[in-house]
């Protein structure tokens, strides 16, 4: 918790920045819309990134058959509205499409781009999202055909994902992985990258060949801002136009000091910690269940965070059809019995490390978890590391209990559940492996909603993840920025933003 003195000092620091002027930086004439992201971009190849920051920047530069609207829906992008015949979807490309360097965009770009996404040498972290797609082929004249193995109602959202966008294969063929070093970067969307300086900014300018014409904002600058308090200060000082997240401890202050700038909205994401089920103590489901039952999620969501989060005992957010039932309960006697049966008690305390990344509310939540478990003889130590190291440890299984979570790639329940399949690869951080769970998810993805619900309940009972709360988005948007629409996917394409006259 923060003391009153700390809050007052923070407020004075914010006020001191009130007279700071934007612009004046190298290459910035003051016309750019400056957007602060949660983290540094991890890469520029849309098929080789999976983090939100990289995908947001990729979506500004690369467009596919479909694209996202300002309300988080999918709409036709480089193609006209599709025609659907059972498991076959046909897309007619818009006429005269070109990449930013003038090269034509053809149906072959989507067929060959699909092959590249599936190739083992690409090692795409998002390839499994598209498992229901059998093939993407070019068909004259100017058509793209997508064949499915099963019905996928959310296919338009999948085709709006940057990994399915039109990529400059002529540059990739000529330069290999070095194609992302081109300046300006060759792109198919509304913007093209002209500069990337690590730790400082990514500068995007309007793509002169984009089929949609000139976007409202001729330039977008993305700046990394992992420190959320620093981001708030920059916004307060007029040095940023949008901020991806506000610290909960400053939300009430921001609402008073920055009238009209605060946007809070339910978000299709679930916050949880992952147990490493591959080795003791968390290869024992009794231990995982006991720790899950001992957590007061409502207190964490309502009192510790207090910005509209909803306590989560289910994985799928209610906005996507999740029921959020609690199959385990919170009986203290049952908790002690489970721990005792697993060999833990006053004479043999359960000891482990809670790992979490810097930023956000992760430390506060980890401290709260350790305090909630202490009455049961559990001794939890804290380990903090920066985000890149943290998620590298998750991918390699170098942790005991670690901060994790999932934000929807597409608005579908199976997108949350498929992450925990035994064959999901490195993104299945917990290492949970259960054939019956896999079977239920498969049946659900084939259209059996009851199977999806059964899969979620089975996951809840096995407790490979410690579910805590559903996300809300907490954004800051400058009053003179138009085109921003709050939505459950928290998608805000830069092409729709504009600076309105004051």
N, C-alpha and C positions, 0 to 999 in steps of 0.2 A: 504493500500500500504506500501511497505518497503522502508525505506530511504536508500541512498547510504551507509551511515555508517553501517546500519544493515546488508546490503549485504556484505560489506567488512569484518565485524566481523565474519559473518557466513562462509565466504570463508576462513579466517584465521583458524577458528576452524576445517574446513574440512582438510586443509593442515596439521594441527598439528597432525592429525590422520594418516597421510600417512605412518608413520613407524610402525604402530601397527601390530602385528603379529597375525594370527589366530591360533587356537589350544591352548593347554595348559589348557583348561577348564576341569572340572571333566568329565571323560569318553570320552573326545574328543582327538583322536590321530592325528587329522589334516586331516584325509581322508574323513570325511563327507562332503557332499554338504550341505551348510547352506542356507536355504530359509527363507526369512523374509515375514511373512504374515501381513495382515492389522490389525488383531485383535487376541485376545486369542481364542483358540478353545472352543466352548460352550459344547461339549459333544463328546463321542466316538461311540455312537450307531448310525449307519447310518440312521436308521428309525426315529430317534428322534431329528434330527438337520435339519436346513434349511439355516443357514448362509454360506457364501461362504468359509470362512476359514475352518470351520468344514468339509464341503463337500470335499474340496480339500485334506485334510488330510485323510478323509475316503476313497477317491478314490485311494490313495496310498496303502491302506490296504485291501480293499474289492473289489472283482471282480464279475461281474454278467455274464449273458448269452452274453451280449455285453459289450464293453468298449470303451473308447475314444482314438483316435489316437493323435499324436502330432499336427495335423492340425485341431483338433476339430471335426473330423468326428467320426462316430460310426463304429466299426468293431467287428467281432466275438471275444468273450472273453473266458469264460469257455465252450462255445459251438462252434460247427462248424457253417458255414453259414446257416441261417434258410431257411426253405421251407414254402412258403406262399400259402394258398388256400383260397382266399377270406378273411373272418374274422378269419381264423384259421392259426396260425403260429406254426411251429414245429421246435424244436431245439434238436439236438443230442449232448449230453455232450461229451467232450473229454474224452478219456479213462484214468483211473488211477488218477483222480483228488482227492486231499487231502487238508485238512486244515493244517495250520502250525503246529498243534500238532499231525498230522498223521491220524486223523479221516477222513474217506472217505466223499467226496462230492457227493451227489446223487440227482436225480430229486426231491425227497421229500423235500429237503432243499428249493427249489424254491416254491413248492406248499405251504408248511407250512410257509415259509417266507412271501408269499403273504397274507396268512390269518392273520399273525401277523401284517403286515402293515395296514390292513383294520380294525383290532380290535379296538374298542373304548378305551380299556385300554392302548393301545400303544400311543394313542393321537399323531399320527404322523403329523407334520406340513406340510408334502409334500404329504399326501395320496391323496388329491384331484387332483394332477397331473395325476393320473393314472385312472381317472374315466371312460375312454373308455375301460378299460380292464374288462371283465366279470369274467374271472377265469384264474388261472394258475394251471395246474394239472400235476402230474407225470404219465408217460406212459412207460411201459416196452417195450424194454430194453433200459434204459438210455436216455429216451427222455422227454422233457418238452413241454407241449402244452399250448399256450397262445391264449385264445378266446377273441374276441373283440365285442363290441356292435355296432361299426361303424368303417369305415376305418380310420386308423391312420398312415399316411405316415411317420411320424417321430417316429414310435414305436421303431426302433433300438436305438434312442437316449434316449428314456424313459427307456429302458432296460439296458442302460449303467449307469443310475443314481445309486449312492451308496445305495439308499433305496431299490433297487431291486437286490442287490448283494447277493451272498451266505453267510449267516450268520451262526455262529457255534451254531446251535440250541441245541446241546448236552450240551454246556456250559451254554446257556441261561436257559435250563430246570433245570440244577443243581444249578445255582447261582442266577437266576432271574436278576434283573437290575444290580447286582454286577458283572456280567460277564465281564464288561468293566474294572474291577479292576485287571484282570489277567495280570501278567507280566512274560513273554511276552504275549501280547494280542493274542488270537487265531484268525487268519485271513485267508482269501481266496485269497488275492491279492499278489502283489510282495513284500510287506514289512509287518513287524509286529512291533507293538509298544513295546519298552522295558522300556521307562521311560517317565513320564509326570510330569514336575515341573511347576506349575502355575507361570506365569510371566517370565519364563525362556526359556523352550524349550520342544518340543516333539521329542524324539529320536526314529528313525525307523531303523531297521536292515533288511537285506534281509531275506525273508521267505524261509527256506530251502526246503519246500515242494511245492513251486509254480510251476505250470506246465510249465511256460515260462523259467525256469532255473534261474540262477543268474542274476539280473539286473546289468546294467553297473556300477551303483554306489552302493557299498555295504551298505552305510549308508546315511540316509537323516535326517537332523535336521531342524525342523520347529521352528522358534522363533517368538513370537508376536512382532509387531512393529507398534503400533497405531500412534506414533509420526513419521511422514514421514521425517522430517528433521533429526531426530536421526537415522532413517534407512539409509538415504543418507550418513550420517557421517560414519556409520558402514561399509557400502559398500566401501566408499572411503578409509577407513582404512584397507581394506582387511579382514574384519571380517564377510563378507557375500558374497554369490555367486549369489543369485537372490533376487530382491526386487520387491514387487508387485505393488508399485506405487511411482511416483516421484512428489513432489510438483510442480505445474505449474510455480511458481515463481523461481524455480531452474532449470528448464528444459534447458534453453539456456546455463547456466553455466555447467550443466552436460554434454551437448553435446561437449563442448570445453574441459573440464577437464577429461572426461572419454570417449575418442574416442572408438567407436564400442560397447559401453556398453548400450546405450540408445535404447529402442525399443518402438515406438509409433505406434498404429494400431487401426483402427475402432473396436468398441466393441459392441456386441449385448446387449445393455442396455440403459435405459432411466432414466434420472435424473429429479425428480420432487419433489414438496412439496404437502402434502395431507391436504385438508381442512377437518375439522371435520363437516360433514354435519348433524350430529345428533342434534345439538343445535345452537342457534344464536351465532354470526351473519351469520354463513356459512350454515345454513339450507335454506338460501335464495339464489337461483341460480343467481339472479341479482348481488349480492355482489361478488360472485365467478367469474362471467363473467367479471365484471368491473375490478377486480384486475388482472385477467389474461390478459385482453386487454391492461392494462397499463404497462406491462413488456416489456422491450426492450431485447428480447432474443438474438438477433444477437450481441448486444454489450456485453452481458454476455459471450457468447461463443467465440467471436472473440477477444475482448479487455480485458475483465477481466480474462478469462482463457487462451485463446490464444495458446492452444496446439493441435489444430485440431478438437475440438468439433464442432458439427453442431447444430445450434439452432433447438429446437423441439417445434412444435405446435401439432404434432401427437404423439401418444403413441408408435406405432410400428416402430422400426428402419428401415430406408430404406433398409438395408441389408437383412431384412426379408420380404420385399415387402411393407413396409409402404410408404404412399404417402406424408406424412408430409404437408398436406394442412392446411390452417388457416381459419376455418369457422366463427371466431368471429371478426377478424380485430383489428384495434387499433385506432379508431376514438375518440379523446379526448372529443368531445361533447357527444358522445354516452356513454362514461365512466361516465361522470358527471350525465347524465340523469339516468343511471341505479342506481347509488349510491343515487341520490335524490329520485327516486321512491321507494327505499328500506328504506328511512327515514334518510339518512346520508347526511351531508353537513357542511358548516362553523359553524352553530349553534349547530350541533349535530355530532361531528366528529366520524368516525369509529375507534375504538380502539381494538386492539387484540395483542396477543403475538406470535412471530415466534419462534418456538422451533427447535433446531438443535443439533446434536451430535458433540462431539469433533473430531478434526482431519479434514484432507482434506480441501476443499475450502468452507465449509458450512457457516462459519461466514462471509467470504467476500461476498458470494452470498446473505446471509440474510441482510447484511448491504446495499447492492445494491438494493434489493427489497424494503426495507423500504424507501430509498431515492427516488426511482421511484414513490412510492405511495404518498409521502408527498405533492406534488403539488395538489393532489385531496382531501386534508384535512384528510388523513389517518394517524393515529398515531400508528405505529407498534413498540412494544418493543421486545427485544431479550432475549431468554432464552437458555443457553447452558448447556448440561449435558453430562456425559460420555455415551458411546454407549449402554451399557446394560440397563441403566436407561431410556435412550431415547426410545429405542424400546419397553421396557416394557410399557411406557406411550402410545406409538402408539397402542399397542395391546389392551390396556384397554380403549382407547378413552380419555385419560387424556391430551388433547391438544386442541388448536384452529387451528393453522397452523403449520405443522411439516415437517421437511426434510425427504424425503423418496426416492423411486426410485425402479426400477426393473431390474435385470440382468437375462437374459434368462436361464431357466433351460434346455430348448430344443430349437433349432432354428425354432420356429413356432410362427406365429402371435397370435394364440389363447392363448399361454402361457402368453402373456402380458395382454390380454383382460379378461381372466378368473379370474384374481386377483380381479377384480372390480364387479364381480357378487354379487348379494344380499346374496347368500348362500356360499360365499367363506370363511366365518369365520373370524378369527382374522387377517388374512393377508389383508383383505379389510379394510385398516386403516381408510379410509375416511367415511366408513359406507354407501357408495352410494348404494341405493336400487331402481332398476327400472326394472319392469317385462318385458318391451319391450326390454330393453338392454339384459336381460338374454335370452330372446327368440332368439334374433339375434345371440348371442354368441353360443347358442345351435345349431342353424342352420348352423353357420359357422363351428363349430366343426364336423358337419355331412358332411361337404364337400362343403358348399355354400360359396365361396370366397366373393361374393357380400354382403352376410349377415355380414361377418366379417368386411368389409369396412364400412357398414352401422352402425354397433355397435360402431366402433371406432369414427365415426363422431358424433354419439349420445352422446358418452362420452365426446368428445371435447366440444360440445355445452352446456352440463350440467356442465362441469368444476368442478367435485369433486376433481380433482388434478390440480396443477399448473405446467404444463409442461414447462421445461426449455431447456434441451439439451440432445443430445445423447452422450453416453460415448465414450472415447477412452481409451485403455489400455496404461499405461506409465510405462514400466518395465525397470529394470536394470539387465543385465546378464553379469557376468564376462567373459572376452574374452576367458578364457580357459575352459568354460563350453560348451560342444557340445550337440546337440539334441534338442535345443530350436527352435520352429517354431512359428512365429507370426500367429495368427488366430483370427477370429471374435468372437469366443466363449471364448477366453483368457484362454484356457485349455492347461496346460503344464505338462503332467504326469511325476512324478519323475523317473519312471522306464526307461524313454527314455533319461534322462540326463546323461552326463558323463563328467569326467574331462580329457580334452585332454592334452597330453604332450606339454610342452612349448618348 
